[in-house]
Structures are given as C-alpha cells and as structure tokens.
C-alpha cells in the first residue's frame, strides 16, 4: 500500500479504484487510514 499511495500518481490511483468499483471516498479513507498506521503522508490523505 505504501508504494501505491506514495509512488503512483493520485489520478492513476483514482482511475484504478474506479475500475474496480471503489469510490473516491473509500479510496481517500483508505489512504488516510494507512497514512495514520504507517506514519507516512500521501497526497490523497491530505
């Protein structure tokens, strides 16, 4: 998850999520949860 949220451009993350039926709200929630868990910061978690 660290590579996905940290290395993949946010636009591509959103496109990937949409392709698999994941809403943008769900994606942002996952990014925020993982950022809190890992202590890292990610563009979608801001």
C-alpha positions in Angstrom: 0.0 0.0 0.0 2.9 2.3 0.7 4.1 2.1 -2.9 0.5 2.5 -4.3 -0.3 5.6 -2.2 3.3 7.0 -2.3 4.6 6.3 -5.8 1.5 6.1 -8.1 0.1 9.5 -9.2 -3.2 10.3 -7.5 -5.0 10.5 -10.8 -4.0 6.9 -11.6 -5.0 5.8 -8.1 -8.4 7.2 -8.7 -8.7 5.6 -12.1 -7.6 2.2 -10.7 -10.2 2.5 -7.9 -13.0 3.4 -10.3 -12.1 0.5 -12.5 -12.7 -1.8 -9.5 -15.8 -0.2 -8.1 -14.1 1.6 -5.3 -15.5 5.1 -4.7 -13.2 8.1 -4.3 -14.4 8.5 -0.7 -13.4 4.9 0.1 -10.0 5.4 -1.6 -9.3 8.6 0.4 -10.4 6.8 3.6 -8.0 4.0 2.9 -5.2 6.5 2.2 -5.9 8.3 5.4 -6.1 5.1 7.5 -2.8 3.8 6.0 -1.1 7.2 6.5 -2.1 7.1 10.2 -1.0 3.5 10.5 2.4 3.9 8.8 3.2 7.5 9.9 3.7 8.5 6.2 1.9 11.2 4.3 0.2 10.7 1.0 -1.4 13.2 -1.4 -4.9 11.6 -1.2 -4.6 11.5 2.6 -4.1 15.3 2.9 
